[in-house]
């Protein structure tokens, strides 16, 4: 069958199991959008208000399901508007395929209208990108793109398609992606990206190191969630009776009520997690990359421990912290094999758990400030009402850390947040993407007034598609995390961080036809939460504008460069 390049793109996406794409049209992608119109019964297109949020929505779709998200933008500014979203996905290892249009092939490189070298621009923040100059190559490129995006350590890829390629015709040959008949290039690519055979000698050495330790400690990251290895993590921790700390990206990988869980690790981690990693004699790092937000100063991180690292990406080994032993491969397979070879009767020293219990007791139970409406109350009260099935999304800032610290995280893929890039404006796009992917799950976005200003245009998307997302704005009228640093380290010089300015978020929501409620104390927040949840149950989004104290801090906090067991409390 001979189809246009645009039709081939649609067929290839359907072949890969794509049911939803997020995007914004423009001149260079008109033929693609014409085919989307003709095939809207096969692929649903979600029209966002800004291309950046198309990428964030595809990201939220991917994080909440484990599938590969897809976004589309036109050439020039449409393509460049995707870059922040692509970089966000790259830093957090999220599988995403971005499709951009470009000027016709005869105009490439001539500074044509709305032309940019998007392949060159995105090269540092994608696993791979392609410029397709022949429609006959398009199907093969799409197949390769999905293989690259989801294999090994997942991440974003980009396919740039000149306009004349979408209008020209070529032969379309359907291919079952599960078939062994993958074309030669895709077979080679898949082989390069596949997991290598685990090193049996290293596995045996790892088991020996673990059983020789008295104070083992597990530091697990987002790679555990990506590998769908949460059950294996739990079994592994219980087998060796080792305490477990999770990174921001791994929250929910172990139930927060599990007796071995010590909480989040790092700059705003718990006292127990941060002290334990410094006092352990064996640090078992699983699917984590020793981010500076975890280690603070790498020279003094886990200073008493031998370091064992399990990771799928060889580039992460010895990059930030030198290991004593590493095993590269699929996390789930590594943990399954470790469970097979570890002795059943090994257990960490009981005195180690007694010490951990004392450190857990140091977690502050009371609020840090006596205020009418405290962030902890907001997060915990929401957690009580929404239960274990909710998917929690955040923007970036103080509210992000409060949601990480105080929400009862019980399952993986239920906490979506920009970790590595720290992208303000991530939240609303990611929340609507998650709601499209998981329509039966309650979705709540915790955001700050600073972040919400960056993405509030997507309220139009929530309203247009009747997406019942609950948005809770922790409104302290400032760029809270930046102000916190200014307060603690810059002698309270609050340079350009105070946001006493329009809009009124309740009135703004009304302009979009979205119910919104104000809360200024615990009683009014509880009432607002009742009304907002009733609204979402009826199929409509809702917003709560919750006024909190401008000087509320995220604590504990480890000052930059200090040992992580010396936090400000």
Secondary structure as UniProt FT lines:
FT   STRAND          2..4
FT   HELIX           5..15
FT   TURN            16..17
FT   STRAND          20..23
FT   HELIX           27..29
FT   HELIX           30..38
FT   TURN            39..42
FT   STRAND          44..47
FT   HELIX           51..65
FT   STRAND          69..73
FT   HELIX           77..81
FT   HELIX           83..91
FT   TURN            92..93
FT   STRAND          96..102
FT   HELIX           105..107
FT   TURN            108..111
FT   TURN            113..114
FT   HELIX           118..122
FT   HELIX           123..125
FT   STRAND          128..132
FT   HELIX           135..137
FT   HELIX           138..150
FT   STRAND          156..162
FT   HELIX           163..167
FT   STRAND          169..171
FT   TURN            177..178
FT   HELIX           184..193
FT   HELIX           200..212
FT   STRAND          216..220
FT   HELIX           222..226
FT   TURN            227..228
FT   HELIX           230..240
FT   STRAND          243..246
FT   HELIX           248..250
FT   TURN            251..252
FT   TURN            256..257
FT   TURN            259..260
FT   STRAND          261..264
FT   TURN            267..268
FT   HELIX           271..279
FT   STRAND          282..286
FT   HELIX           292..295
FT   HELIX           298..300
FT   TURN            301..304
FT   STRAND          306..311
FT   HELIX           314..316
FT   TURN            317..318
FT   STRAND          325..328
FT   HELIX           331..341
FT   TURN            344..345
FT   HELIX           350..360
FT   TURN            361..362
FT   HELIX           375..386
FT   TURN            388..389
FT   STRAND          391..394
FT   HELIX           398..406
FT   TURN            412..413
FT   STRAND          415..416
FT   TURN            424..425
FT   HELIX           427..437
FT   TURN            438..440
FT   STRAND          443..448
FT   HELIX           449..455
FT   HELIX           456..458
FT   HELIX           459..464
FT   TURN            465..466
FT   STRAND          469..475
FT   HELIX           480..489
FT   TURN            491..492
FT   TURN            495..496
FT   HELIX           505..511
FT   TURN            512..513
FT   STRAND          515..519
FT   HELIX           522..537
FT   TURN            538..539
FT   STRAND          542..547
FT   TURN            550..551
FT   TURN            560..561
FT   TURN            564..565
//
